[in-house]
């Protein structure tokens, strides 16, 4: 009941605040001046919200905008093109994005997750370049620059008093995580008085929860501040203004997923927040801390959160091309907007920027809705290069009314000299020579394709083709993974640009070897001291036991977890095990003792609080400190110290609460006399894709190196009956081609944690979907990725004590020092949690600094769905109707009343947002 009571309080409080503002301000309406006021009915609102609302996301590919009010998906999930939820246009609302020349084009489903250069931004959450520039894709923007454009605004402008009132009918939807969480803003209203103002609107949508994907609630419509405007210049043609964000603090009453970061010299250029009422509604949607600065540096998504400038201008005739580049002989569409219905224009084409205009036969007639379109087939004989399209007043072919540019391009040539290397497991390296003809526009990526020869009868078609993409015009090598052991493939590479893929390279046939066989048939090395009860203990890394960007947390499970059938968060313990045969998962408790983990404690720290993405005082990540313990190892320690121990048993590494997981089976330790060696095992599991939640395929068993060990003191280990040592990670370079993100460059800032797990380990993670979680990738969580120490006990006399606890580093704004206890922090302080080990379902704190959304809708475990949606709706309607009646009786625009209250010293934003904090 608590969740619905909270929603009801928010709606009631907001509406009550509006009533109070309207009544108090009505008395001042007659005092507003109308001298110099111009009535308008053709105002256009254009806004990108912020770069993050078009940026690459941690899951689902990217965030994006959609025209209109998107329907109910029925569940939290990544949208598909066929779902019908995304729209480029809806009545007077459209979604646009720029091309390389800055021309605004209609956004499409296909390019919504590409930047202006056609480079994919899927998953680009680190290493972004905020400057708009071409060249290397690695330095291009990691966001699409999409904007919403709403036409038909009506009201008045008064430049003499620097005031304005404009309203728009229409809606747009803000979609995050590819559709996992989304909400809508409708019916904007701008009110400016003496250079200060607000934009308000009505928020609606759905409540989601990163930690509970089953949560999906219809939220009541609620009025919010879309933007507060402190420095507005009203001109005859409109307004261009950047809303308040920089320097804005988050109200202490707003409990987002993560706290607002402390303002520092390094983040002050992007530190701030959206209006409090916006934030309070975002808490309910699951997007809370995406709208203010939380922890993270310049190489994270934090700079992308800063609000974008908005343009509010008189409608003019405009032309938008359906695409920036087209191949000769293909069709392109030009969309025209004009305020005068029935108006006729001539259309023309010219080559270059100074060629002669050639008029087309078609006449463009503006519809009653103020639009028209013209479909044009580019002549097959057209030369490549830049062209312009324009419309003219009839009879005047010299002076375009509006124009746009486009490029007639060509596909790139074929790569040559493809060489396929020797397979390593089910992966193979490729090299090729880039083509002489780079195409127009230039190559954006290369696509390698492996087609199975004589595919298995009855197998699915997609299983017979494996492909991989490698970004960049200069790319000349890559790794093709997920091939089938024992299968034969024809492999080729093709270059692609914005038009499509060019011809393929020479094809190379390859047969992938069958599953590797153990050289010694599984028998341990004989001689020396025989080991019969060795124990392996390891937590792998902090990230494997930390809060996740989605799904609550990452965790370890004993045994080989079964097939969930799809990429989904585990909602119960049916796939989880704390013990399986000789394999156990243990974690420290508050008393500093090892205890068995459980389904209920898998996301809790040693003191019973929910894991967060905060740091500890010792520099490590807050985590559960869980370790896998595998006993009954058998082997031998030779006289010279060389060691060979083998275990039978498995454990599973689960990320994103179950969205992606894989298993380790039958680990084997080998050390030479100098203490150098490896821990190897068989990896298995399932392939998932953060950008395509429908992907789920069973992976072939693959032998991988779990850990490289160097200079283990074998003499001391023999004396102590075991050893504890950190595997190699720091300073290790890895070929991350084909990974979600590339290994970052080593710098002074990341040197303390820069490195990677072994190459074969990372190659396998390319298939699971976890690749860059195991090496430094310029992400906010890089410090949590280094391998943690593993322990090998030759017998029961070697014990591994519980590590000392470390307090949570308090990074909340305005705080100093540390707070919290153990590794998890104290509830409501360092870890911002109200959960407990007794009732983990009530953990509500900052379960992840990765901006994955809010857990607030899932924080009340006492019947959140007991109150029907209708009850919330009816209450909201009743209160809103009352407030509407007051506003109507006063004849006062709501936004104007808020501004006037500011002039009287009664800040409407404070009143509204204070109420929202109830």
C-alpha positions in Angstrom: 0.0 0.0 0.0 2.9 2.4 0.7 3.8 2.8 -3.0 0.3 3.8 -4.0 -0.1 6.0 -1.0 3.1 7.8 -2.1 1.8 8.2 -5.6 -1.6 9.5 -4.3 0.2 12.0 -2.1 2.3 13.2 -4.9 -0.6 13.8 -7.3 -2.8 15.3 -4.6 0.0 17.6 -3.3 0.9 18.8 -6.8 -2.7 19.6 -7.7 -3.3 21.3 -4.4 -0.2 23.4 -4.8 -1.5 24.4 -8.3 -4.8 25.4 -6.8 -3.1 27.6 -4.1 -0.9 29.2 -6.7 -3.7 29.9 -9.1 -5.9 31.5 -6.4 -3.1 33.6 -4.9 -2.0 34.8 -8.3 -5.4 35.6 -9.8 -5.6 38.9 -8.0 -2.5 40.1 -9.9 -3.7 39.2 -13.4 -5.2 42.6 -14.2 -1.9 44.2 -13.4 0.0 42.5 -16.3 0.9 44.9 -19.1 -0.2 44.2 -22.7 1.6 47.1 -24.4 3.8 45.8 -27.2 2.2 42.3 -27.1 1.9 40.3 -30.3 -0.4 37.4 -30.7 1.2 34.3 -32.2 -0.2 31.0 -33.4 2.8 29.5 -35.3 5.4 28.9 -32.5 7.7 25.9 -32.8 9.3 24.3 -29.7 12.5 22.3 -30.3 14.5 20.6 -27.6 16.8 17.6 -27.2 16.2 17.5 -23.4 19.8 16.6 -22.8 22.5 14.5 -24.6 21.8 11.6 -22.3 18.3 11.3 -23.8 19.9 10.3 -27.0 23.0 8.5 -25.5 24.2 5.0 -25.5 22.8 3.1 -22.6 24.0 0.3 -20.3 21.3 -1.9 -21.6 18.9 -1.9 -24.6 21.2 -0.1 -26.9 20.4 3.6 -26.4 18.1 6.2 -25.0 15.9 8.1 -27.4 12.8 10.3 -28.0 9.5 9.2 -29.5 6.7 11.4 -30.9 3.3 11.3 -29.2 2.3 9.3 -26.1 3.8 5.8 -26.4 1.3 3.0 -25.5 1.5 0.5 -22.7 4.2 -2.1 -23.4 2.7 -4.2 -20.6 6.1 -4.9 -19.1 9.5 -3.5 -18.7 11.3 -4.6 -21.9 13.4 -3.5 -24.8 11.2 -2.2 -27.7 11.2 -3.9 -31.1 10.4 -2.1 -34.3 7.3 -4.2 -34.7 5.9 -3.2 -31.3 4.5 0.0 -32.8 5.6 2.0 -29.6 8.0 4.3 -31.4 6.9 7.0 -33.7 8.8 9.6 -35.7 5.7 11.8 -36.1 2.5 12.2 -34.2 0.2 15.1 -35.4 2.2 18.2 -34.8 5.1 16.5 -33.1 8.2 15.0 -34.8 11.6 13.6 -33.9 14.6 14.9 -35.8 18.4 14.5 -35.7 21.2 16.2 -37.6 23.3 14.9 -40.4 27.0 15.6 -40.8 26.2 19.0 -42.3 23.9 20.0 -39.4 20.7 19.6 -41.5 17.9 18.3 -39.4 16.5 15.1 -40.8 13.7 12.8 -39.8 14.9 10.3 -37.3 14.2 6.6 -38.1 14.0 3.5 -36.1 17.2 2.3 -37.8 19.3 5.4 -37.0 18.0 6.3 -33.6 21.0 4.7 -32.0 23.6 6.2 -34.3 25.3 9.6 -34.1 25.3 12.1 -36.9 28.2 10.3 -38.6 26.2 7.0 -38.8 28.4 5.3 -36.1 26.5 3.1 -33.6 26.2 4.5 -30.1 24.8 1.3 -28.6 26.3 0.8 -25.2 28.5 3.9 -25.5 28.5 5.0 -21.8 32.1 5.9 -21.4 34.9 7.7 -23.3 32.5 10.0 -25.0 33.5 13.2 -26.7 31.0 16.0 -26.1 32.4 18.0 -29.1 30.7 17.4 -32.4 33.4 16.3 -34.7 34.1 13.6 -37.3 37.1 11.4 -37.8 37.8 8.4 -35.6 34.5 6.9 -34.3 36.1 6.5 -30.9 36.2 10.3 -30.6 32.8 11.0 -32.1 29.8 11.9 -29.9 28.3 8.9 -28.0 24.8 10.4 -28.4 22.4 10.9 -31.3 21.5 14.6 -30.9 17.9 13.8 -31.4 15.3 16.5 -30.7 11.6 16.9 -30.4 9.9 19.5 -32.6 6.4 20.6 -31.7 4.6 23.1 -33.9 1.5 25.1 -33.7 2.1 26.9 -30.4 -0.2 29.8 -29.7 -0.1 32.7 -27.3 1.7 36.1 -27.2 5.2 37.6 -27.3 6.1 40.9 -25.8 9.8 41.9 -26.4 9.3 45.3 -24.8 8.6 43.7 -21.4 10.7 40.5 -22.1 7.6 38.5 -21.5 5.7 35.7 -23.3 2.9 33.1 -22.9 2.7 30.2 -25.3 1.0 26.8 -25.1 1.3 23.7 -27.3 -0.9 20.7 -27.7 1.0 17.5 -28.3 3.2 14.9 -26.5 6.6 13.3 -26.7 8.0 10.3 -24.9 11.4 10.0 -23.2 12.6 6.4 -23.6 15.6 5.0 -21.6 17.3 1.6 -21.8 15.8 0.9 -25.2 12.3 0.9 -23.7 12.8 -0.7 -20.3 11.6 2.6 -18.8 9.7 5.5 -20.5 7.4 8.3 -19.7 5.6 11.2 -21.6 5.4 14.9 -21.4 2.2 16.5 -22.8 0.8 20.0 -23.4 3.7 22.3 -22.7 3.1 25.9 -21.4 5.7 28.6 -21.5 5.2 31.7 -19.3 7.9 34.4 -19.1 7.6 37.6 -17.1 10.4 40.2 -17.2 13.0 37.7 -18.4 12.2 34.9 -15.9 9.8 32.0 -16.4 8.9 28.4 -16.5 7.8 25.7 -18.9 5.3 23.3 -17.4 3.7 20.2 -18.7 1.8 17.0 -17.7 3.8 13.9 -17.0 2.4 10.4 -17.5 3.9 7.0 -18.1 4.9 3.8 -16.3 6.8 2.9 -13.2 9.6 0.4 -13.5 12.2 -0.9 -11.2 15.7 -2.0 -12.1 15.8 -4.5 -9.3 12.4 -6.0 -10.0 11.6 -6.3 -13.8 8.1 -7.6 -12.9 7.3 -4.1 -11.7 5.2 -2.2 -14.2 2.7 0.4 -12.9 0.6 2.9 -14.8 1.4 6.3 -13.2 -1.3 9.0 -12.9 -0.9 12.2 -15.0 0.9 14.8 -12.9 1.8 18.4 -13.6 5.6 19.1 -13.4 8.1 21.8 -14.1 9.7 20.9 -17.4 12.1 23.8 -17.1 12.9 26.8 -15.0 14.2 29.7 -17.0 16.3 32.4 -15.3 17.7 34.4 -18.2 15.2 34.7 -21.1 15.5 37.1 -24.0 12.2 37.4 -25.8 12.6 38.6 -29.4 10.2 39.3 -32.2 10.8 35.8 -33.7 11.0 33.9 -30.4 13.4 32.6 -27.8 16.5 30.6 -27.5 17.3 29.7 -23.9 19.2 27.1 -21.8 17.0 26.0 -18.9 18.4 26.1 -15.3 20.5 23.0 -14.5 24.1 24.0 -13.7 24.5 24.8 -10.0 21.0 23.5 -9.1 20.9 21.3 -6.0 18.6 18.3 -5.5 16.1 18.7 -2.6 16.9 16.6 0.4 13.3 15.2 0.1 14.0 13.5 -3.2 15.3 10.0 -2.6 16.8 8.9 -6.0 18.6 5.8 -6.8 21.9 7.5 -6.1 22.6 10.7 -4.2 23.7 13.9 -5.9 27.5 14.0 -6.0 29.4 16.6 -4.1 30.2 19.6 -6.2 33.9 19.8 -6.9 36.3 21.7 -9.1 36.4 18.7 -11.5 32.6 18.4 -12.0 31.4 22.0 -11.6 31.2 22.5 -15.3 28.4 19.8 -15.5 27.1 19.7 -11.9 23.4 20.4 -11.4 19.9 19.0 -11.7 16.6 19.3 -13.4 13.6 20.8 -11.5 12.6 19.1 -8.3 9.1 18.2 -9.5 10.6 16.6 -12.6 13.0 14.6 -10.4 10.2 13.5 -8.1 8.2 12.1 -11.0 11.4 10.5 -12.4 11.8 8.6 -9.1 8.5 6.9 -9.9 9.4 6.0 -13.5 12.7 4.4 -12.5 14.9 7.1 -14.0 15.6 9.3 -11.0 19.4 9.9 -11.0 19.6 10.3 -14.7 18.4 13.8 -14.2 21.1 15.1 -11.9 24.8 14.7 -11.3 25.8 11.6 -9.4 29.2 10.1 -9.0 31.4 9.8 -12.2 34.1 11.8 -14.0 34.4 13.4 -17.3 34.7 10.0 -19.1 31.3 8.8 -17.8 27.7 9.7 -18.7 27.7 12.6 -16.1 28.4 15.4 -18.6 25.6 14.1 -20.9 23.0 14.9 -18.2 23.3 18.6 -18.6 20.1 20.1 -20.0 20.2 21.1 -23.7 19.3 24.6 -25.0 15.7 24.9 -26.3 14.5 27.0 -29.2 11.0 28.6 -29.3 10.6 30.3 -32.6 8.0 31.5 -35.1 7.2 28.8 -37.6 8.9 29.3 -40.9 8.9 27.3 -44.1 11.3 24.4 -43.7 12.5 21.4 -45.7 13.8 18.1 -44.2 15.3 15.3 -46.2 14.4 11.7 -45.2 18.1 10.8 -45.4 21.4 12.5 -45.7 22.9 10.3 -48.4 21.3 8.3 -51.2 22.6 6.1 -54.0 22.0 7.0 -57.6 18.8 5.4 -58.9 17.3 5.3 -55.4 14.5 7.4 -53.9 14.7 10.2 -51.4 11.8 12.0 -49.7 11.7 15.7 -48.9 9.2 16.8 -46.1 8.0 20.4 -46.2 6.5 22.4 -43.3 4.8 25.7 -43.9 2.3 27.8 -41.9 0.0 28.7 -44.8 -2.4 25.8 -45.8 -3.1 25.6 -49.5 0.1 27.4 -50.5 1.8 26.1 -53.6 5.5 26.0 -54.2 7.8 24.9 -57.0 10.6 22.5 -56.3 14.1 22.5 -57.6 17.5 20.6 -57.5 21.0 21.7 -58.0 24.5 20.2 -57.8 27.0 21.6 -55.4 26.6 24.9 -53.6 26.7 27.2 -56.6 25.2 25.2 -59.5 22.2 26.2 -61.5 18.8 25.4 -60.1 16.8 23.0 -62.2 13.0 23.1 -61.5 11.1 19.9 -61.2 7.7 19.3 -62.8 6.1 18.7 -59.4 4.1 21.4 -57.6 4.2 21.2 -53.8 0.9 22.0 -52.1 0.8 22.6 -48.3 -2.0 20.6 -46.6 -4.4 21.8 -43.9 -2.0 20.3 -41.4 0.8 22.6 -42.7 2.9 20.0 -44.4 3.7 18.3 -47.7 6.1 15.8 -49.0 7.8 15.1 -52.3 9.3 11.8 -53.3 12.2 12.2 -55.7 14.1 9.4 -57.6 17.8 10.4 -58.1 18.7 9.8 -61.7 20.9 6.7 -62.2 23.5 8.8 -64.1 23.9 11.3 -61.3 27.5 12.0 -60.3 28.4 11.5 -56.7 28.7 14.6 -54.5 26.7 17.2 -52.7 23.2 18.4 -54.0 20.6 20.8 -52.7 16.8 20.6 -52.8 14.7 23.8 -52.5 11.2 25.1 -52.8 10.4 28.4 -54.5 7.5 30.9 -54.8 5.8 30.1 -58.1 7.5 32.1 -60.9 10.6 32.9 -58.9 13.3 30.3 -59.5 16.2 32.4 -58.2 15.4 32.8 -54.5 14.7 29.6 -52.5 12.1 29.9 -49.7 13.7 26.9 -47.9 16.3 24.3 -48.8 18.3 21.4 -47.6 21.3 19.4 -48.8 21.9 15.7 -49.4 24.7 13.6 -50.9 24.6 11.2 -53.8 27.0 8.6 -52.6 28.4 5.2 -53.6 29.1 2.0 -51.8 32.7 1.3 -50.8 34.8 -1.2 -52.7 35.7 -4.8 -51.6 38.4 -5.4 -49.0 41.2 -7.7 -50.3 43.7 -10.1 -48.9 41.6 -11.6 -46.2 43.6 -13.9 -44.0 42.0 -16.1 -41.4 44.2 -17.2 -38.4 44.4 -20.4 -36.5 41.2 -20.9 -34.4 41.5 -20.4 -30.6 38.6 -22.3 -29.2 35.6 -21.1 -31.2 37.1 -17.7 -32.1 39.3 -16.8 -35.0 41.4 -13.7 -35.9 40.9 -11.9 -39.2 43.1 -9.5 -41.1 42.4 -7.8 -44.4 43.5 -4.9 -46.7 41.2 -1.9 -46.8 39.7 -1.1 -50.2 41.1 1.7 -52.4 37.6 3.0 -52.9 36.3 4.1 -49.5 32.9 5.0 -50.9 30.9 8.2 -50.3 30.4 8.8 -47.5 33.5 7.1 -46.1 33.5 3.6 -44.6 32.0 3.5 -41.1 32.6 -0.2 -40.3 33.6 -3.6 -41.6 31.3 -6.6 -41.3 32.8 -10.1 -41.1 30.4 -13.0 -42.0 30.9 -16.7 -41.6 28.4 -18.9 -43.4 28.3 -22.6 -42.4 29.1 -25.0 -45.2 26.6 -27.9 -45.4 24.7 -26.7 -42.4 23.1 -29.3 -40.1 19.8 -30.5 -41.5 16.9 -28.9 -39.7 19.0 -26.3 -37.8 17.7 -22.7 -37.5 18.9 -20.4 -40.3 20.4 -17.8 -38.0 22.5 -20.5 -36.4 24.3 -21.1 -39.7 25.5 -17.5 -40.1 27.9 -15.8 -37.6 28.9 -12.1 -38.0 30.8 -9.4 -36.3 31.1 -5.6 -36.9 34.3 -3.6 -36.5 34.0 0.2 -36.5 36.2 2.6 -38.3 37.4 3.2 -41.9 40.9 2.2 -40.9 39.9 -1.1 -39.3 41.9 -4.0 -40.8 41.6 -6.8 -38.3 39.2 -8.3 -35.8 38.1 -11.4 -34.0 35.1 -13.5 -35.1 33.7 -15.5 -32.2 30.8 -17.9 -31.4 31.7 -20.3 -34.2 30.6 -23.9 -33.7 33.3 -26.5 -32.8 33.7 -29.0 -35.7 31.8 -26.8 -38.2 33.2 -25.6 -41.6 32.6 -22.0 -42.6 33.1 -19.7 -45.6 34.4 -16.4 -44.1 34.4 -13.0 -45.9 34.5 -9.3 -45.0 32.7 -6.3 -46.5 33.0 -2.6 -45.9 29.9 -0.5 -45.2 28.9 3.1 -45.1 25.7 5.0 -44.6 24.3 3.6 -47.8 24.9 0.0 -47.0 27.4 -2.8 -47.4 29.7 -3.0 -50.4 31.0 -6.1 -52.2 32.6 -8.8 -50.1 36.3 -9.7 -50.0 37.8 -13.0 -51.1 36.2 -15.9 -49.1 38.3 -18.2 -47.0 37.1 -21.6 -45.9 37.8 -22.7 -42.3 37.0 -25.8 -40.2 36.8 -25.1 -36.5 38.5 -27.9 -34.5 36.3 -30.1 -32.2 36.3 -29.7 -28.5 39.8 -29.8 -27.0 40.9 -33.0 -25.3 42.8 -33.1 -22.0 46.4 -34.2 -22.7 46.6 -36.4 -19.7 43.0 -37.8 -19.8 42.2 -36.0 -16.5 44.7 -37.8 -14.4 46.7 -35.6 -12.0 50.5 -35.5 -12.2 52.1 -38.2 -10.1 55.1 -38.0 -7.7 56.0 -35.6 -4.9 53.5 -34.8 -2.2 50.0 -36.0 -3.0 47.1 -33.6 -2.4 43.7 -35.1 -1.7 41.6 -32.4 -0.1 42.7 -29.1 -1.6 40.3 -26.1 -1.5 40.0 -23.2 -4.0 38.5 -20.0 -2.7 38.0 -16.9 -4.9 35.6 -14.0 -5.4 36.9 -13.3 -8.9 36.6 -9.5 -8.7 34.5 -6.9 -6.8 32.3 -6.4 -9.9 31.1 -10.0 -9.7 29.7 -9.2 -6.3 28.5 -5.6 -6.6 25.4 -3.7 -7.4 24.3 -3.8 -11.1 23.0 -1.2 -13.5 19.9 -3.4 -13.8 18.6 -6.4 -12.0 19.8 -5.5 -8.5 23.3 -7.0 -8.3 25.8 -9.4 -9.8 26.4 -12.5 -7.8 27.9 -16.0 -7.7 25.9 -19.3 -7.6 27.1 -22.8 -6.8 26.8 -25.4 -9.5 26.0 -24.9 -13.2 22.7 -22.9 -13.4 20.1 -24.2 -15.8 18.8 -22.5 -18.9 16.4 -19.7 -18.1 15.3 -19.7 -21.8 15.9 -16.0 -22.3 17.8 -13.0 -21.0 15.8 -12.1 -17.9 16.3 -11.2 -14.3 15.9 -14.2 -12.0 12.8 -13.5 -9.9 13.2 -16.4 -7.5 15.8 -18.8 -6.3 15.0 -21.7 -8.7 18.2 -21.2 -10.7 20.3 -20.2 -7.7 22.2 -22.5 -5.3 24.3 -21.6 -2.3 25.9 -25.1 -2.4 26.2 -27.9 -5.0 28.1 -31.0 -4.1 31.6 -29.8 -3.1 31.0 -26.2 -4.2 29.7 -23.5 -1.8 29.2 -19.7 -1.9 30.3 -18.0 1.3 30.3 -14.4 2.5 31.3 -12.5 5.7 28.7 -11.6 8.3 28.6 -8.6 10.6 30.6 -10.6 13.2 33.5 -11.1 10.8 32.9 -14.8 10.2 32.3 -16.8 7.0 28.7 -17.9 6.5 26.7 -19.5 3.7 25.3 -17.1 1.2 21.6 -17.4 0.3 19.1 -16.2 -2.3 17.9 -13.6 0.2 21.4 -12.3 1.0 22.9 -12.4 -2.4 22.7 -8.6 -2.8 23.5 -7.7 0.8 26.7 -6.5 2.4 28.1 -8.1 5.5 26.0 -5.8 7.7 22.7 -6.6 5.8 22.4 -3.5 3.7 21.8 -3.5 -0.1 25.0 -3.3 -2.2 25.5 0.1 -3.8 27.9 1.3 -6.4 29.7 3.6 -4.0 33.4 3.2 -3.1 34.7 2.0 0.2 37.3 4.0 2.1 40.0 1.5 1.0 39.2 2.4 -2.6 37.4 -0.8 -3.5 33.8 -1.1 -4.4 31.1 -1.8 -1.9 30.2 -5.4 -2.5 28.9 -8.6 -0.9 32.5 -10.0 -0.5 31.2 -13.4 -1.6 33.6 -16.1 -2.6 33.2 -19.5 -4.2 34.7 -22.3 -2.2 35.5 -25.6 -4.1 36.8 -28.5 -2.0 38.1 -32.0 -2.6 40.8 -31.0 -5.0 43.4 -33.7 -5.9 46.9 -33.4 -7.3 50.5 -33.2 -6.4 53.2 -30.8 -5.2 56.5 -32.0 -6.7 59.8 -31.8 -4.9 60.8 -28.8 -6.9 57.6 -27.0 -6.0 55.8 -27.4 -9.3 52.1 -28.0 -8.6 49.1 -29.6 -10.3 45.7 -29.7 -8.6 42.4 -30.5 -10.2 38.8 -30.0 -8.9 35.5 -31.4 -10.0 32.6 -29.0 -9.7 31.1 -25.8 -11.1 30.0 -22.3 -10.2 28.0 -19.7 -12.1 28.8 -16.0 -12.5 25.6 -14.0 -12.7 25.5 -10.4 -13.9 22.5 -8.0 -14.1 20.5 -10.2 -11.8 20.4 -13.0 -14.3 20.2 -11.2 -17.7 23.6 -12.7 -18.5 25.4 -15.7 -16.8 28.0 -18.3 -17.5 29.5 -21.2 -15.6 33.0 -22.4 -14.6 33.6 -26.1 -14.4 36.4 -28.4 -13.3 39.1 -25.8 -12.5 42.8 -26.9 -12.7 45.8 -25.2 -11.1 49.3 -25.7 -12.6 52.5 -24.0 -11.4 56.1 -24.5 -12.4 59.0 -24.6 -10.1 59.3 -20.8 -10.3 55.8 -20.3 -9.2 54.4 -19.3 -12.6 51.3 -20.9 -13.9 47.6 -20.7 -14.5 44.2 -21.6 -13.2 42.2 -23.0 -16.1 38.7 -24.3 -16.4 35.9 -25.1 -18.9 33.6 -22.2 -19.5 30.0 -22.7 -20.6 26.7 -20.7 -20.5 24.6 -18.5 -22.7 25.1 -15.7 -25.1 23.2 -12.5 -24.5 23.2 -9.0 -26.0 22.6 -5.8 -24.0 21.3 -4.2 -27.2 19.0 -7.1 -28.1 17.2 -8.7 -25.2 15.8 -11.4 -27.5 19.2 -12.9 -28.1 19.8 -16.1 -26.1 21.9 -18.9 -27.4 23.7 -21.8 -25.8 27.5 -21.5 -25.9 29.9 -24.3 -26.6 32.1 -25.6 -23.8 35.4 -23.7 -24.1 38.7 -24.1 -22.2 39.8 -20.7 -20.8 42.4 -19.3 -18.5 40.7 -18.0 -15.4 43.8 -16.6 -13.9 47.5 -16.1 -14.7 49.8 -16.5 -11.6 53.4 -15.3 -11.4 56.1 -15.8 -8.8 54.0 -17.7 -6.3 56.4 -18.6 -3.5 56.1 -22.3 -3.9 58.5 -23.1 -1.0 56.5 -21.0 1.4 53.3 -22.5 0.0 54.6 -25.9 0.8 55.5 -24.9 4.2 52.2 -23.1 4.9 50.1 -25.8 3.2 48.6 -23.2 0.8 48.9 -19.7 -0.5 46.9 -16.6 -1.3 47.8 -14.4 -4.2 46.3 -11.9 -6.6 46.2 -13.1 -10.2 47.8 -11.0 -12.9 45.5 -8.1 -14.0 47.3 -4.8 -13.4 49.2 -3.8 -16.5 47.8 -6.7 -18.7 47.0 -5.7 -22.2 44.1 -7.4 -24.0 42.8 -7.5 -27.6 39.3 -6.3 -27.0 38.3 -6.1 -30.7 34.7 -7.2 -30.8 34.0 -6.3 -27.2 31.3 -3.9 -26.2 33.9 -1.2 -25.4 37.6 -1.3 -26.2 40.3 -1.5 -23.6 41.0 2.1 -22.5 44.4 3.7 -22.8 46.5 3.6 -19.7 46.7 7.0 -18.0 47.9 8.4 -14.7 44.3 8.5 -13.6 43.6 4.8 -14.2 47.0 3.3 -13.7 46.1 2.0 -10.2 43.5 -0.3 -11.7 44.3 -0.6 -15.4 44.5 -4.1 -16.8 42.6 -7.2 -17.9 41.7 -10.8 -17.2 43.5 -13.3 -19.5 42.9 -13.1 -23.3 41.0 -16.4 -23.6 38.8 -15.4 -20.7 37.9 -12.1 -22.3 37.3 -13.8 -25.7 34.7 -16.0 -24.1 33.1 -13.0 -22.5 32.6 -11.5 -26.0 30.1 -14.3 -26.4 28.3 -14.1 -23.0 27.7 -10.3 -23.3 30.0 -9.4 -20.3 33.2 -8.5 -22.2 34.2 -5.1 -20.9 33.3 -6.0 -17.3 36.6 -7.9 -17.2 39.0 -5.2 -18.4 39.5 -1.5 -18.1 37.2 0.2 -20.6 37.1 3.9 -19.4 33.9 3.2 -17.4 32.8 4.4 -14.1 33.2 0.9 -12.6 36.7 0.3 -13.8 38.1 0.3 -10.3 35.9 -2.7 -9.4 37.2 -4.9 -12.2 40.7 -6.0 -11.1 41.0 -9.7 -10.1 40.8 -10.2 -6.3 43.1 -12.6 -4.5 42.5 -16.3 -4.7 43.5 -18.8 -2.1 44.6 -22.4 -2.5 44.6 -24.6 0.6 46.4 -27.9 0.2 44.6 -29.2 3.2 42.5 -28.1 6.2 45.5 -26.6 8.1 45.5 -23.6 5.8 42.7 -21.2 6.7 41.6 -18.0 5.0 40.5 -15.3 7.4 37.6 -13.0 6.7 39.0 -9.7 5.2 38.8 -6.6 7.4 35.7 -4.5 6.9 35.9 -1.1 5.3 33.5 1.8 5.6 31.6 3.3 2.7 33.0 6.5 1.3 30.3 9.2 1.6 30.1 11.1 -1.6 26.8 12.8 -1.1 26.8 16.6 -1.8 27.9 18.7 1.1 29.3 15.8 3.1 32.8 15.2 4.2 34.6 12.2 5.5 33.0 8.8 5.6 29.9 7.1 6.8 28.4 3.7 7.0 29.7 0.5 8.4 31.5 -2.6 7.0 31.5 -2.7 3.2 28.0 -1.7 2.7 27.5 1.5 4.6 24.8 2.3 7.2 21.2 2.6 6.1 20.2 6.0 5.0 23.7 7.4 5.3 26.5 6.1 3.2 24.6 3.5 1.3 21.2 5.3 1.3 19.4 2.1 2.1 16.4 1.2 4.3 16.7 -2.5 3.8 17.7 -5.3 6.2 19.0 -8.8 6.1 15.6 -9.9 7.6 13.7 -8.3 4.8 15.9 -7.6 1.8 12.9 -6.9 -0.4 12.5 -3.6 1.3 16.0 -2.4 0.4 15.5 0.9 -1.3 18.8 2.7 -1.5 21.3 3.5 -4.1 21.6 0.1 -5.6 23.8 1.3 -8.4 25.7 4.4 -9.5 25.3 3.3 -13.1 22.1 5.4 -13.4 20.0 2.4 -14.1 16.8 3.7 -12.7 15.1 3.8 -9.3 14.1 1.1 -7.0 11.5 3.2 -5.4 8.5 1.5 -7.0 9.7 -1.8 -5.7 10.7 -0.6 -2.2 7.4 -1.3 -0.4 7.0 -5.0 -0.2 3.5 -4.9 1.4 1.2 -5.1 -1.5 2.1 -2.4 -3.9 -0.6 -3.5 -6.3 -3.3 -3.8 -3.7 -4.8 -0.4 -4.7 -6.3 -0.6 -8.2 -5.0 1.8 -10.8 -8.6 3.1 -11.1 -8.5 4.3 -7.5 -5.4 6.3 -8.2 -6.8 7.7 -11.5 -10.1 8.7 -9.9 -8.4 10.5 -7.0 -6.1 12.2 -9.5 -9.0 13.3 -11.7 -11.0 14.6 -8.8 -8.1 16.7 -7.4 -7.1 17.9 -10.8 -10.6 18.8 -11.7 -10.8 20.9 -8.6 -7.6 22.7 -9.4 -8.7 23.2 -13.0 -12.0 24.8 -11.9 -10.1 27.3 -9.8 -7.7 28.1 -12.6 -10.6 28.4 -15.1 -12.6 30.7 -12.7 -9.6 33.0 -12.3 -8.9 33.1 -16.0 -5.3 32.8 -15.2 -2.7 30.6 -17.1 -1.1 28.3 -14.6 2.4 29.1 -15.6 1.8 32.9 -15.4 0.4 32.4 -11.9 3.6 30.7 -10.8 5.8 33.4 -12.3 3.7 36.1 -10.6 4.1 34.3 -7.3 7.8 34.5 -7.8 7.5 38.2 -8.3 5.7 38.4 -5.0 8.4 36.4 -3.3 6.4 33.2 -3.2 8.4 30.7 -5.3 6.0 28.3 -7.0 8.8 25.9 -7.7 9.5 25.6 -4.0 5.8 25.2 -3.1 5.3 22.6 -5.8 8.4 20.6 -5.2 8.1 20.8 -1.4 4.7 19.1 -1.8 6.1 16.6 -4.2 8.6 15.5 -1.5 5.8 14.2 0.8 
